[in-house]
Amino acid sequence: MHALFVGQTYIDVTFLADEIPTGDEKTVARDYAISFGGNAVTAAFACAKLGIAPDLLTSIADDWLGRMFIDMAAKYGISVHHRKVKESSLSFIMPQGGKRAIVRCRDDHYLHPVPPLNIAGCRALHLDGHQADAAMHYARICREAGILTSLDGGGLRSNTHELLELIDVAIVAERLCEQMNLSASEMLAYLKGRGCKIGGVTMGERGLLWYDEAGIESVMPALAVPAKAVVDTNGAGDIFHGAYVYSAMARPDFPWREHFLFARAASAYAIQHLGNEASLPTLGDITATQQRFGERKLAA
């Protein structure tokens, strides 16, 4: 096991349309994509596409959507550990104007307890807050084993405060700041107080407010992708997480600034494509994205 990602699986249906019909109306989308979805799930696929296929503990239903997801994971060499649910979860996503509207249909009533996994050889754990019991369980095990722990803090969950005490790298969304009534700067102070070695708040087109290994705070601006080139921002944050986890494993001696520069280019690539699978960059795509937008080439 190279790494373990823990989250909730969705099948994403992403479509481009001018409006969502109501009542007895109909419309035809201009384009659409069907792919895997879910925060840690998409991050796992991004990590795999870049060259390190992680293990994935996630919700799986015994239905045709569940079987389709298993086939998707196999294509990327991802080992899936099933947490059984009755029905697969779906997301319907409508990107528009750099934003996205989402309708989720979720079954997170897990039928089985947290499965025991052998983490021998594991170098990183990435969580998105779903499967709260599994998140706490493996965060404790990995912390005790000295394994890097990472959290995508997209929103406030029942165990967020407790879980953060076990997290090395916490990158959270502005939504969490709003839910906790904290400014972005106050959130960094909160993350430092929980013991997170690296912390940050993603701010979309305004970049990343973060602190480094020495606790020094700074803003990493987003790459200036022209608005006309932005197709679908959904999943870009998840790909950011998957990319920095990959970078941390592939280049463990590099400072975190380098990992985030790498991840920033990955997310800049992602927003130019429709659907999560098309948004996954290769190493070459990341280098090309940095070159295209005037950034220096990444160190090898």
C-alpha positions in Angstrom: 0.0 0.0 0.0 1.5 3.3 -1.1 -1.2 5.5 0.3 -4.7 5.3 1.7 -7.6 7.6 0.7 -10.9 7.5 2.6 -14.1 9.0 1.4 -17.5 8.7 -0.2 -18.0 7.6 -3.8 -20.3 9.4 -6.2 -21.0 8.9 -9.9 -20.9 12.4 -11.3 -23.2 13.5 -14.2 -21.8 16.9 -15.3 -23.7 18.8 -18.0 -23.5 22.2 -19.8 -26.8 23.9 -20.2 -28.2 27.4 -20.1 -30.8 26.6 -17.5 -32.4 23.8 -15.5 -36.0 23.3 -16.6 -38.9 23.4 -14.1 -42.5 22.3 -14.3 -43.2 20.6 -17.6 -40.3 22.1 -19.5 -37.5 20.3 -21.3 -34.0 21.3 -22.4 -31.0 19.7 -24.2 -27.5 20.0 -22.8 -24.7 21.3 -25.0 -22.3 18.7 -23.6 -22.0 16.2 -20.7 -19.6 13.9 -18.9 -20.1 10.9 -16.6 -17.3 10.0 -14.2 -16.3 9.0 -10.7 -16.9 11.7 -8.0 -16.4 12.4 -4.4 -13.7 14.5 -2.7 -11.2 11.9 -1.6 -12.2 9.6 -4.4 -11.3 12.2 -7.1 -8.1 13.0 -5.2 -7.2 9.3 -5.3 -7.8 9.1 -9.1 -5.6 12.2 -9.5 -2.8 10.7 -7.5 -3.1 7.5 -9.5 -3.0 9.3 -12.9 0.2 11.1 -11.8 1.9 7.8 -11.1 1.2 6.5 -7.6 -1.9 4.4 -7.3 -3.3 4.5 -3.8 -5.7 2.2 -1.9 -9.2 3.6 -1.5 -11.6 2.9 1.3 -15.0 4.1 0.1 -18.7 3.4 -0.2 -19.7 0.7 -2.7 -23.2 -0.6 -3.5 -24.0 -3.8 -5.2 -25.7 -2.2 -8.1 -24.7 -1.4 -11.7 -23.3 2.0 -10.7 -21.2 0.4 -8.1 -19.9 -2.1 -10.6 -19.2 0.7 -13.0 -17.1 2.5 -10.4 -15.1 -0.7 -9.6 -14.3 -0.9 -13.3 -13.2 2.8 -13.3 -10.9 2.2 -10.3 -9.4 -0.9 -11.9 -8.5 1.1 -15.0 -6.3 3.3 -12.8 -4.8 0.5 -10.7 -6.6 1.7 -7.6 -7.2 -1.1 -5.0 -10.8 -0.5 -3.6 -11.7 -1.5 -0.1 -15.5 -1.7 0.0 -17.7 0.0 2.7 -21.0 -1.4 1.7 -24.1 0.8 1.2 -27.5 -0.1 -0.3 -27.4 2.4 -3.2 -24.8 4.2 -5.1 -24.6 7.9 -4.6 -25.0 10.4 -7.5 -24.1 14.0 -8.2 -25.7 16.1 -10.9 -23.5 19.1 -11.6 -24.2 22.1 -13.8 -21.1 24.3 -14.3 -21.7 27.9 -15.3 -19.7 31.1 -15.2 -16.9 29.7 -13.1 -19.3 28.3 -10.5 -21.2 25.1 -10.3 -24.6 24.0 -9.0 -24.8 20.5 -7.6 -27.6 18.2 -6.6 -26.4 15.2 -4.6 -28.2 11.9 -4.0 -26.3 10.2 -1.2 -26.5 7.0 0.7 -24.0 7.1 3.6 -25.6 4.5 5.8 -22.7 2.1 5.9 -23.8 -1.5 6.4 -20.5 -2.8 7.8 -18.0 -1.5 10.4 -14.7 -0.1 9.5 -12.7 -2.8 7.8 -9.2 -3.7 9.2 -6.5 -2.8 6.6 -2.9 -3.6 6.5 -1.1 -0.3 6.2 2.4 -1.8 5.8 4.4 0.4 3.4 1.8 3.2 3.5 3.3 6.7 3.2 0.3 9.0 3.2 -3.3 9.1 4.4 -5.8 11.5 2.8 -9.3 12.1 4.3 -12.2 14.2 3.3 -14.3 13.9 6.5 -16.7 11.3 5.2 -16.8 8.0 7.0 -16.1 9.8 10.3 -15.4 6.5 12.2 -12.9 5.3 9.6 -11.3 8.7 9.4 -10.6 8.8 13.1 -9.5 5.1 13.2 -6.9 5.4 10.4 -5.8 8.9 11.4 -4.8 7.5 14.8 -3.0 4.5 13.4 -1.1 6.6 10.8 -0.2 9.3 13.3 1.2 6.6 15.6 3.2 5.1 12.7 4.6 8.5 11.6 2.7 8.4 8.3 1.7 11.7 6.7 -1.9 12.6 7.3 -3.8 15.0 5.1 -7.3 16.5 5.3 -9.6 18.1 2.7 -11.7 20.2 5.0 -14.5 21.1 2.7 -17.1 21.5 5.4 -17.7 21.2 9.1 -18.4 17.7 10.3 -19.2 16.1 13.6 -15.5 15.2 14.3 -13.7 18.0 12.6 -12.2 19.5 15.8 -11.1 16.1 17.1 -9.8 14.9 13.8 -7.6 17.9 13.2 -5.5 17.0 16.2 -4.3 14.0 14.1 -3.7 15.9 10.9 -0.3 17.0 9.5 -1.6 18.9 6.4 -5.0 20.5 6.6 -6.2 22.4 3.5 -9.7 23.7 4.0 -12.3 25.5 2.0 -13.7 29.0 2.7 -17.0 27.2 3.4 -15.5 25.8 6.6 -14.4 29.3 7.6 -18.0 30.5 7.1 -19.5 27.6 9.0 -17.1 28.3 12.0 -17.5 32.1 11.8 -13.8 32.6 11.2 -11.9 34.7 8.7 -9.3 32.9 6.6 -6.5 34.3 8.8 -8.3 33.2 11.9 -8.7 29.8 10.4 -4.9 29.5 10.0 -4.5 30.4 13.6 -7.1 27.7 14.5 -5.3 25.1 12.4 -2.0 26.0 14.1 -3.7 25.6 17.5 -4.8 22.1 16.6 -1.2 21.1 15.8 -1.4 21.0 12.0 2.1 21.4 10.6 0.9 22.8 7.3 -2.4 24.6 6.9 -4.2 26.6 4.3 -7.5 27.9 3.0 -8.4 27.5 -0.7 -10.0 30.7 -2.1 -10.7 29.7 -5.8 -9.4 32.3 -8.2 -7.9 34.3 -5.3 -5.4 31.4 -4.6 -4.3 29.7 -1.4 -3.7 31.4 1.9 -1.4 29.1 3.8 1.4 28.7 6.3 4.6 26.7 5.8 6.8 24.5 7.9 8.1 27.5 9.8 4.5 28.8 10.4 5.1 31.7 8.0 1.8 32.8 6.3 1.6 33.9 2.7 -0.8 33.9 -0.3 0.0 31.7 -3.3 -1.9 33.3 -6.2 -3.9 31.1 -8.5 -2.6 30.7 -12.1 -4.3 33.2 -14.4 -6.4 30.9 -16.5 -8.5 33.1 -18.8 -12.2 33.1 -18.0 -13.0 31.9 -21.5 -10.9 28.8 -21.0 -12.7 27.8 -17.8 -15.1 25.0 -18.5 -15.8 23.2 -15.2 -14.4 24.1 -11.7 -16.0 21.1 -10.0 -13.4 18.6 -8.8 -10.4 21.0 -9.2 -10.0 21.3 -5.4 -10.0 17.5 -5.1 -7.4 17.2 -7.8 -5.3 19.8 -6.0 -5.3 17.6 -2.9 -4.5 14.4 -4.9 -1.6 16.2 -6.6 0.0 17.5 -3.5 -0.2 14.1 -1.8 1.4 12.6 -4.9 4.1 15.2 -4.8 4.8 14.7 -1.1 5.3 11.0 -1.7 7.3 11.4 -5.0 9.5 14.2 -3.8 9.6 13.9 0.1 12.6 16.1 0.4 11.0 19.1 -1.3 9.4 21.9 0.8 5.7 22.2 0.9 5.7 25.3 -1.3 6.9 23.0 -4.2 4.1 20.5 -3.5 1.5 23.3 -3.6 3.0 24.9 -6.8 2.7 21.4 -8.4 -0.9 21.0 -7.1 -1.8 24.5 -8.2 -0.9 23.7 -11.8 -2.9 20.5 -11.6 -6.0 22.3 -10.6 -5.4 25.0 -13.3 -5.4 22.2 -15.8 -8.5 20.6 -14.3 -10.8 23.7 -14.7 -10.3 23.7 -18.4 -12.0 20.3 -18.9 -15.5 18.9 -18.4 -15.9 16.1 -15.8 -13.5 14.7 -13.3 -11.9 12.1 -15.5 -11.1 14.5 -18.3 -9.7 16.9 -15.7 -7.0 14.6 -14.4 -3.6 15.8 -15.5 -0.5 13.8 -16.3 3.0 15.0 -15.2 3.4 16.4 -18.7 0.1 18.3 -18.5 1.3 20.0 -15.2 4.6 21.1 -16.7 2.8 22.4 -19.8 0.3 24.3 -17.7 3.0 26.0 -15.7 4.8 26.9 -18.9 1.7 28.2 -20.6 0.8 30.5 -17.8 4.3 31.9 -17.3 5.5 29.9 -14.3 8.9 28.4 -14.1 9.3 24.8 -14.8 9.0 22.5 -11.8 12.2 21.0 -10.3 12.6 17.4 -11.3 
